[in-house]
Amino acid sequence: MSMQPGGMLPGLEPQGPDTKRLLVTVTLVTLVWAGFQMLAPKAPPPPPPEATPAATPAPLAAAPAELSAPSGTPDLLPEEKRSFSANVAAAMTGAGVGVKGGYRAELTSHGAQISSFQLDGYQDVLRKDKATGVAPPIDLAAAGETGSQSLALRSRGGTVALAANAPYEVVEENERGAAMSRVTPSGVRVTRRYSFDPARFAFTHTIELKNESAAPQTASLDLVLTGMERPGERDQGGMFNPTPDALAGVCMVAGSRETFTSREVEKEPEKFDGAVTYAGIDRHYFLGAVVLDAAPTQRCAAKPITINPKEVGGEVTHGLEIVLELKDVTLAPGEVKSLEVLSYFGPKQVGLLQEFGHELAENINFGIFGVLSRPMLWVLVQLYKYLGNFGVAIILLTLLMKALTFPLTQKSYVSMQQIKKIKPEVDELTKKYGHDRTVLGQKQMELYKEKGINPLAGCFPVLVQMPIWFALYRTLSQAVELYQQPFAAAPWTLGILDLTQPDMLLPFGISLLPLIVGALMLFQTWLQPPPSDQPQMKYMMWGMPVFFSFLMLSMASGLSIYMITNSLLTMAQQLYIKKKYA
């Protein structure tokens, strides 16, 4: 059977691939496979191969504390202020201490420091408004060139960065104080709490440091006090006329009390190494001090500051900054450490400072005449309590001092009068022995001895009065009790508005009371002229009134009142003796 075409089996038509059917088939297969992959559960990834010890990577270094610490307090927080006041005079009425006024303190959240501490009842005459004539209260807080004010806290190193005027948040407050807190960039929370005493010119200040980061921290902090001179302060005062409320500083370091003025610090900054007991801005009649008995301190430094230098125009303001360096504080993560500081901001009044303690009363400097000045001040204060008038109190004090010295001065004035009675005999000796001064002196001394007369009696009253005069001068120049006290209540002030300053009874800034002092002293000398044979005494007794007149022109009017009263009493005593022994 033939296998050739046209044989037994029918012949087949030749066929090629069908393109359309092929595309359809491929598309369906692809869709089915894709659906299966989407719906089928995924197999877990194969486990990673075990790492051999040699292949273990080194551990990463610990991140810096700033990365793990809470975010710090923003530096753009608006300033908030809190005010606190106290009527100390009313609170201490029954304490036996006469107090004038109280205080008004203001805290600022920028630095959590004191921006103002005004003392009621004491006017700052150097800041008097020229238009209204009104003088603001004395303010013991002042701003420095770096934002430092009273009780500024700032860092000098370590890992805790803190600027003196860095913003804080007010976290607590009540009628007697407030607390402000700030978190530094390194994660340390700084909290400052203030509690103001309603019965004293005092407050407590607590500094708390809490490490909220995951790394140890070191805080190197300074507590800063700032004082600024008032307008025209440098142009006032002199050797015998201290500037009212002059700016100075004090540091009690390692048991030694160091004092300095703003001018001295300007010439040479000061550094006192050792533990600081207390430090403060001393304003002659006022004191802003912090007590650091239990604080870990290492140094007290003072440096000058200047605001508004001449290069930028305006009036230059000078001052000083007292920096109290605290020892470095280390803080473990989560650790809290605190420091409490007791402060006194008020008048340098003996009773107040003694009640406050901590040796602050040593800042009232009566000098070597303190043994007389303190009792005299106590007597003046007691008299004022009953009279309500310091001018009359000075007059009564003069009467008391005259009574105490009367036996001594009486004997001297009697001797002076007796010298006049024996003047003919003295003249006879002069004629007889005048050619030999040595023999003349011997004969005169024999005559004085025979009559029981002291030839130096004329000098004795002056010598007795001088210590009293200097003691009262120190009392008036240091005692804030007399500061800005008038001679008497209006309208009887007689132009004496401040017993610690010269009077204003005459125009052109000339004081009248010193001229009265000189005139009365001249009249006294006329009543009891010195012996003609003692030229040294003659020159002294006639020259003393002129010297005192010029000296008293710049001194306290209260001292002039004492001198005038004492002169009138002395003249009455001399007239009595002259009449009795004529």
KAQUITA-V381742 format. One record per residue. N is the residue number from 0. SS is DSSP state (hx for helix, st for strand, lp for the rest). PSI is psi in radians with two decimals (none if undefined). OMEGA is omega in whole degrees, -180 to 180 (none if undefined). Layout:
n:ss:psi:omega
N:SS:PSI:OMEGA
N:SS:PSI:OMEGA
//
This chain:
n:ss:psi:omega
0:lp:2.35:-173
1:lp:2.42:178
2:lp:0.12:-178
3:lp:2.70:175
4:lp:2.55:-178
5:lp:0.16:180
6:lp:-2.53:-170
7:lp:-0.78:179
8:lp:2.52:-180
9:lp:2.67:-179
10:lp:2.44:-180
11:lp:2.51:178
12:lp:2.41:179
13:lp:2.39:-177
14:lp:2.33:170
15:lp:3.12:-179
16:lp:2.51:179
17:lp:1.85:-173
18:hx:-0.73:-177
19:hx:-0.84:-179
20:hx:-0.60:-179
21:hx:-0.73:180
22:hx:-0.73:180
23:hx:-0.75:-177
24:hx:-0.78:180
25:hx:-0.70:-179
26:hx:-0.76:-179
27:hx:-0.75:-180
28:hx:-0.72:-180
29:hx:-0.75:-180
30:hx:-0.73:180
31:hx:-0.72:-178
32:hx:-0.69:180
33:hx:-0.71:178
34:hx:-0.68:179
35:hx:-0.72:-180
36:hx:-0.61:-179
37:hx:-0.64:-175
38:hx:-0.42:-177
39:lp:2.46:177
40:lp:2.49:-179
41:lp:2.42:178
42:lp:2.47:179
43:lp:2.59:-179
44:lp:2.62:-180
45:lp:2.50:-179
46:lp:2.52:-180
47:lp:2.63:179
48:lp:2.50:179
49:lp:2.35:-180
50:lp:2.39:177
51:lp:2.70:180
52:hx:-0.63:-178
53:hx:-0.43:-177
54:hx:0.02:-178
55:lp:2.19:-178
56:lp:2.73:178
57:lp:2.56:180
58:lp:2.65:-180
59:lp:2.62:176
60:lp:2.59:-179
61:lp:2.44:180
62:lp:2.62:176
63:lp:2.69:-177
64:hx:-0.59:-178
65:hx:-0.50:-178
66:hx:-0.53:-178
67:hx:-0.14:-177
68:lp:2.78:175
69:lp:2.71:179
70:lp:2.47:-178
71:lp:2.94:178
72:lp:2.33:-179
73:lp:2.57:-180
74:lp:-0.04:-177
75:lp:0.36:179
76:lp:2.44:178
77:lp:2.67:-179
78:lp:2.37:174
79:lp:2.52:-180
80:st:2.56:177
81:st:2.36:-178
82:st:2.51:179
83:st:2.41:-177
84:st:2.81:179
85:st:2.42:174
86:lp:1.51:-175
87:hx:-0.64:-180
88:hx:-0.78:180
89:hx:-0.65:-178
90:hx:-0.50:-176
91:lp:0.32:-179
92:hx:-0.72:-178
93:hx:0.11:-177
94:hx:-0.06:180
95:lp:0.17:179
96:lp:2.04:179
97:lp:2.06:-176
98:lp:2.54:180
99:lp:2.00:173
100:lp:-2.64:-178
101:lp:-2.49:-179
102:st:2.83:174
103:st:1.95:-178
104:st:2.53:179
105:st:2.22:177
106:st:2.53:175
107:st:2.48:179
108:lp:-0.26:176
109:st:1.64:-176
110:lp:-0.15:-177
111:lp:0.83:-176
112:st:3.03:-178
113:st:2.06:-179
114:st:-0.31:180
115:st:2.43:175
116:st:1.58:-175
117:st:2.44:179
118:st:2.01:179
119:st:2.47:176
120:st:-0.15:179
121:st:2.05:-176
122:st:2.48:176
123:lp:1.59:-173
124:hx:-0.42:179
125:hx:-0.21:178
126:hx:0.39:-179
127:lp:2.39:178
128:lp:2.15:-176
129:lp:-0.50:-177
130:lp:-0.79:-175
131:lp:-0.34:-177
132:lp:0.16:-178
133:lp:2.29:178
134:lp:2.31:180
135:lp:2.90:177
136:st:2.73:173
137:st:2.30:-180
138:st:2.08:-177
139:lp:0.03:177
140:lp:2.42:-178
141:lp:2.65:-178
142:lp:2.49:178
143:lp:-3.04:-174
144:lp:-0.36:-177
145:lp:0.41:-179
146:lp:0.03:-180
147:lp:2.31:175
148:lp:-2.65:180
149:st:2.23:-180
150:lp:0.77:172
151:st:2.56:178
152:st:2.16:-178
153:st:2.79:-179
154:st:2.58:176
155:st:0.00:-179
156:st:-2.84:-179
157:st:-2.97:-179
158:lp:-0.12:180
159:lp:1.89:179
160:lp:2.15:-177
161:lp:2.10:177
162:lp:2.69:-177
163:lp:-0.60:-178
164:lp:0.44:178
165:lp:2.44:-179
166:st:2.45:174
167:lp:2.88:174
168:st:2.39:177
169:st:2.03:-176
170:st:-0.37:178
171:st:2.64:173
172:st:2.57:173
173:st:-2.99:-174
174:lp:-0.27:-176
175:lp:-0.04:180
176:st:-3.05:-178
177:st:2.81:176
178:st:2.40:180
179:st:2.48:-173
180:st:2.58:177
181:st:2.41:175
182:st:2.15:-180
183:lp:2.87:179
184:lp:-0.45:-180
185:lp:0.00:175
186:lp:0.35:177
187:st:2.18:179
188:st:2.12:178
189:st:2.06:180
190:st:2.28:-180
191:st:2.13:-178
192:st:2.37:178
193:st:2.36:176
194:st:2.00:-174
195:st:2.33:-178
196:lp:2.19:-179
197:lp:-0.22:-175
198:lp:0.00:-180
199:lp:2.84:174
200:lp:1.07:-173
201:st:2.77:175
202:st:2.77:179
203:st:2.39:-179
204:st:2.15:-179
205:st:2.29:176
206:st:2.13:-180
207:st:2.28:178
208:st:2.21:179
209:st:2.18:180
210:st:1.83:-179
211:lp:0.14:179
212:lp:3.09:-179
213:lp:0.12:-178
214:lp:2.69:177
215:lp:2.59:-179
216:st:2.68:177
217:st:2.20:-180
218:st:2.10:174
219:st:1.76:-169
220:st:2.66:174
221:st:2.39:171
222:st:2.23:-167
223:st:2.36:171
224:st:2.40:-177
225:st:2.37:176
226:st:2.42:-179
227:st:2.46:174
228:lp:2.64:177
229:lp:2.88:-179
230:lp:2.23:177
231:lp:0.09:-176
232:hx:-0.63:-178
233:hx:-0.32:-178
234:hx:-0.02:-176
235:lp:2.86:173
236:lp:3.00:-180
237:lp:-2.92:-176
238:lp:-0.71:-178
239:lp:0.10:-179
240:lp:1.54:-177
241:lp:2.52:178
242:lp:2.22:178
243:lp:2.25:178
244:lp:0.78:-179
245:lp:2.65:-176
246:lp:2.26:176
247:st:3.13:179
248:st:2.83:180
249:st:2.45:175
250:st:2.17:172
251:st:1.79:-174
252:st:2.20:177
253:lp:0.69:177
254:lp:0.05:-179
255:st:2.26:-179
256:st:2.02:-178
257:st:2.26:179
258:st:2.70:-179
259:st:2.63:177
260:st:2.93:180
261:hx:-0.57:179
262:hx:-0.69:179
263:hx:-0.73:179
264:hx:-0.55:179
265:hx:-0.61:178
266:hx:-0.70:-177
267:lp:1.94:177
268:lp:2.66:-176
269:st:2.57:173
270:st:2.22:180
271:st:1.93:-178
272:st:2.46:178
273:lp:3.07:179
274:lp:2.30:-177
275:st:2.11:177
276:st:-0.86:174
277:st:2.84:177
278:st:2.69:-179
279:st:2.87:171
280:st:2.04:-176
281:st:2.06:-177
282:lp:0.67:177
283:lp:-1.09:177
284:lp:-0.14:-175
285:st:2.77:-176
286:st:2.28:172
287:st:1.73:-171
288:st:2.63:174
289:st:2.39:-180
290:st:2.18:-174
291:lp:0.67:-176
292:lp:-0.83:-174
293:lp:0.10:-176
294:lp:2.49:177
295:lp:1.50:-177
296:st:2.78:-178
297:st:-0.21:-177
298:st:2.61:170
299:st:2.10:-177
300:st:2.56:179
301:st:2.36:179
302:st:2.72:180
303:st:2.69:173
304:st:2.64:-180
305:st:2.30:178
306:st:2.44:178
307:lp:1.09:-180
308:lp:2.88:-174
309:hx:-0.45:-177
310:hx:-0.51:-178
311:hx:0.08:178
312:lp:2.83:178
313:lp:-3.13:-177
314:lp:2.35:-180
315:lp:2.33:177
316:st:2.18:-179
317:st:2.74:177
318:st:-3.00:177
319:st:2.72:-179
320:st:2.19:178
321:st:2.07:-177
322:st:2.11:178
323:st:1.88:-176
324:st:2.06:175
325:st:2.56:177
326:lp:2.67:-179
327:lp:2.40:179
328:st:2.14:177
329:st:2.40:-177
330:st:2.07:172
331:lp:2.81:178
332:lp:2.22:-180
333:lp:-0.09:-176
334:lp:2.57:180
335:st:2.30:175
336:st:2.53:-178
337:st:2.81:-179
338:st:2.29:-180
339:st:2.29:-179
340:st:2.24:177
341:st:2.33:-175
342:st:2.56:173
343:st:2.12:177
344:st:1.74:-177
345:st:-2.97:-180
346:st:2.61:178
347:lp:1.21:-178
348:lp:2.29:-172
349:hx:-0.90:-177
350:hx:-0.70:-179
351:hx:-0.78:-178
352:hx:-0.62:176
353:hx:-0.68:178
354:hx:-0.62:179
355:hx:-0.64:178
356:lp:-2.74:179
357:lp:0.42:174
358:lp:0.33:179
359:hx:-0.37:180
360:hx:-0.31:178
361:hx:-0.26:-179
362:hx:-0.06:171
363:lp:1.82:-170
364:lp:1.74:176
365:lp:-0.07:178
366:hx:-2.75:-177
367:hx:-0.24:180
368:hx:0.27:180
369:hx:-0.51:180
370:hx:-0.42:175
371:hx:-0.62:-175
372:hx:-0.75:-178
373:hx:-0.82:176
374:hx:-0.65:180
375:hx:-0.72:178
376:hx:-0.70:179
377:hx:-0.74:179
378:hx:-0.76:179
379:hx:-0.76:-179
380:hx:-0.72:179
381:hx:-0.72:178
382:hx:-0.65:180
383:hx:-0.61:179
384:hx:-0.61:-179
385:hx:-0.54:-174
386:hx:-0.50:-176
387:lp:0.45:-174
388:lp:1.96:-178
389:hx:-0.48:178
390:hx:-0.86:178
391:hx:-0.59:179
392:hx:-0.65:178
393:hx:-0.68:178
394:hx:-0.77:179
395:hx:-0.61:176
396:hx:-0.68:178
397:hx:-0.73:177
398:hx:-0.73:180
399:hx:-0.81:179
400:hx:-0.62:178
401:hx:-0.67:179
402:hx:-0.67:-179
403:hx:-0.60:-179
404:hx:0.04:-176
405:hx:-0.81:-178
406:hx:-0.65:-179
407:hx:-0.84:-178
408:hx:-0.56:180
409:hx:-0.80:180
410:hx:-0.66:180
411:hx:-0.78:180
412:hx:-0.61:176
413:hx:-0.73:178
414:hx:-0.68:178
415:hx:-0.68:179
416:hx:-0.63:179
417:hx:-0.56:176
418:hx:-0.65:178
419:hx:-0.63:-177
420:hx:-0.59:-178
421:lp:0.25:-179
422:hx:-0.70:178
423:hx:-0.68:180
424:hx:-0.64:177
425:hx:-0.71:179
426:hx:-0.64:179
427:hx:-0.72:178
428:hx:-0.61:-180
429:hx:-0.73:178
430:hx:-0.65:-174
431:hx:-0.68:-175
432:hx:0.30:-177
433:lp:-0.41:-178
434:lp:-0.27:-179
435:lp:1.76:-174
436:hx:-0.56:-179
437:hx:-0.82:179
438:hx:-0.68:179
439:hx:-0.77:180
440:hx:-0.68:179
441:hx:-0.75:-179
442:hx:-0.68:179
443:hx:-0.72:179
444:hx:-0.64:176
445:hx:-0.68:178
446:hx:-0.78:180
447:hx:-0.71:-180
448:hx:-0.69:179
449:hx:-0.66:-178
450:hx:-0.11:-178
451:lp:0.68:-176
452:lp:2.41:174
453:lp:1.97:-177
454:lp:-0.33:179
455:lp:0.26:-176
456:hx:-0.52:-178
457:hx:-0.46:-180
458:hx:-0.36:-172
459:hx:-0.76:179
460:hx:-0.65:179
461:hx:-0.74:-180
462:hx:-0.60:178
463:hx:-0.66:-176
464:hx:-0.48:-174
465:hx:-0.85:178
466:hx:-0.67:179
467:hx:-0.70:180
468:hx:-0.82:180
469:hx:-0.67:180
470:hx:-0.74:179
471:hx:-0.61:176
472:hx:-0.80:179
473:hx:-0.63:179
474:hx:-0.82:-178
475:hx:-0.51:-178
476:hx:-0.23:-177
477:hx:-0.43:-172
478:lp:2.00:178
479:hx:-0.30:178
480:hx:-0.52:-179
481:hx:-0.10:-177
482:lp:2.20:180
483:lp:0.45:174
484:lp:2.20:179
485:lp:2.95:177
486:lp:-0.72:179
487:lp:2.97:179
488:lp:2.62:178
489:lp:2.49:7
490:lp:0.41:-175
491:lp:0.48:-179
492:lp:-0.42:-179
493:lp:0.48:180
494:lp:0.06:179
495:lp:1.65:-174
496:lp:-0.27:-179
497:lp:1.97:-177
498:lp:-0.23:178
499:lp:0.01:-179
500:lp:2.81:177
501:lp:2.67:-179
502:lp:2.90:-179
503:lp:0.80:-176
504:lp:-0.41:-180
505:lp:2.70:178
506:lp:3.04:177
507:lp:0.44:175
508:lp:0.33:180
509:lp:2.37:-180
510:lp:2.43:-179
511:lp:-0.68:-174
512:hx:-0.73:178
513:hx:-0.58:178
514:hx:-0.65:176
515:hx:-0.68:178
516:hx:-0.84:-179
517:hx:-0.72:-180
518:hx:-0.73:180
519:hx:-0.64:178
520:hx:-0.65:176
521:hx:-0.70:178
522:hx:-0.65:176
523:hx:-0.76:-180
524:hx:-0.63:178
525:hx:-0.64:178
526:hx:-0.64:-179
527:lp:1.30:-179
528:lp:2.60:179
529:lp:2.74:178
530:lp:2.45:-178
531:lp:-0.39:-178
532:lp:0.12:178
533:lp:1.41:-175
534:hx:-0.58:180
535:hx:-0.79:179
536:hx:-0.61:-180
537:hx:-0.83:180
538:hx:-0.68:-178
539:hx:-0.77:-175
540:hx:-0.56:177
541:hx:-0.46:-180
542:hx:-0.41:-178
543:hx:-0.74:179
544:hx:-0.68:180
545:hx:-0.77:180
546:hx:-0.77:-179
547:hx:-0.58:180
548:hx:-0.81:178
549:hx:-0.65:-179
550:hx:-0.67:-175
551:hx:-0.20:-178
552:lp:-0.53:-177
553:lp:0.20:-176
554:lp:3.03:-175
555:lp:2.42:178
556:hx:-0.49:177
557:hx:-0.60:177
558:hx:-0.65:177
559:hx:-0.67:177
560:hx:-0.72:177
561:hx:-0.81:-178
562:hx:-0.72:179
563:hx:-0.81:180
564:hx:-0.75:-179
565:hx:-0.66:179
566:hx:-0.73:179
567:hx:-0.74:178
568:hx:-0.68:180
569:hx:-0.71:178
570:hx:-0.71:178
571:hx:-0.69:178
572:hx:-0.73:-180
573:hx:-0.71:179
574:hx:-0.66:178
575:hx:-0.80:-179
576:hx:-0.71:180
577:hx:-0.69:179
578:hx:-0.66:-177
579:hx:-0.64:-175
580:lp:0.31:180
581:lp:none:none
//
